[in-house]
Amino acid sequence: MDNIMPEEFTSLEAALKINREQIVKHHKEYLNASLTTMIGLLNFDRHFTSARGVSVWDSEGVEFLDFLGGYGALNLGHNHPSVIDAIQKVTSLPNILQTSVNALSGALAKNLAAITPGKLQRTFFGNSGAEAVEGALKLARIATKRKGIIYCEGSFHGKTFGALSVTGRTKYQTPFEPLLPDCFPVPFGDVDALEKKLRERTSAAFIVEPIQGEGGIIVPPEGYLAKAKELCNKYNTLFIADEVQTGLGRTGNMFACEYEQVEPDILCLAKSLGGGIMPIGAYITTNDIWKRAYGSMDRATLHTSTFGGNTWAAAAGLAALEITIKENLVTKAMEKGEYLLKGLRKLQEKYPLLKEVRGRGLMIGLEFNQPSGFIKKASLGLDKVAEEYLGSLVAGELINKYQIITAFTLNNPNVIRLEPPLIVTYEQLDKVLHALEEIFSKHKGFFSVAKAGAKTIFNSIRKK
């Protein structure tokens, strides 16, 4: 009886042949039904069957451009052949073997030490950005023997307990309180507020994104990061740079903190470190901080990860760094980002619906104007839709009419992000600019976009 598969089991071969309706049914019955419904309302629940570079194709053979880019995880695009080749080269090696030291994770850590700022040297490998943040917070506490963590309002560092405790949006925090104690928010970009908290000398670390991603692609005031690092040094508080989304060339520098020559005490990485294929996260710190934390045999196993630094993930990481450097993707991100930002700012000058364009490199946010004044009061509740879903409605137009994939930022749903792979072409950038121009010229304001979105939702419900 033990070797008889349950009748309801689905094999890999069968799963690869499942159609869109069956996929949605499985998600509604066995995964997150509410999220599945939300995705389906704007017709986002297509069945994509292949992907390469910036492009993905659905089951009907329609090509889409991916300008969401896995929230920054696809710097190299989908299924980069060199990353796949690297993984195939190690398929006969032990992937997880805790009674040995892994040659590839050692090599990857060495390479990270070579490209990260300042004296960063020792790496801990995990599986995600949130896990990298968790490890960084623990490292800061044990190394400094302090408890407090300072973080920024509007930030996003993950949804595990420690990372959530330093994520600056109450919508995600409140349902899970009480969270990690001694975590204190300060306004992003406000050095005076930061110093006021640092002056208490109770904080182990200040954790900050060099550009707030989920906060709405918020670039801090010039000089903010450098001054924050200076203040952290003054009050013996560690500076943690969360480069999970901004790192590895996304903003036109290898790391976004390098725009102000900031050398973090701890730097968090993930997303594109796995080449868009393998899950891998990491934090890297100095030799001195590591020794204070884990520099003895009785402390060596205080923080570990079963899958951290496994062979396949490390192979993907080695390939990802090599491709990023050899293909000059950092400079290309800067040049293409400047081109895209210039085109978007021209649209901003022409169309009132587009309130603001901001970002660096190929990490760009578009914020939209909401109803105001008398129109807002008379909108019969549509002001709430404008506040929470206008970004989704524009993203819906992009995917349904122009086959361009994007999405809103989690902490500011009125902003959509453009984060294409760094291998994107100028022709593909022009296609996005053309699509946005058509949307803005056709929809003069919120109500026009809302009407188009409502039509999409109605047709989606009717079909399902």
Helices and strands as residue ranges (DSSP letters): H 12-15, H 20-30, H 33-41, E 48-52, E 55-58, E 63-66, H 69-72, H 81-88, H 103-115, E 120-126, H 129-144, E 148-152, H 161-165, H 170-173, G 174-176, E 183-186, H 191-198, E 203-208, H 224-234, E 238-242, G 256-260, E 266-269, G 271-274, E 281-286, H 287-294, H 311-326, H 329-350, E 354-360, E 363-368, H 373-377, H 382-402, E 404-405, E 407-409, E 412-418, H 426-442, H 446-463
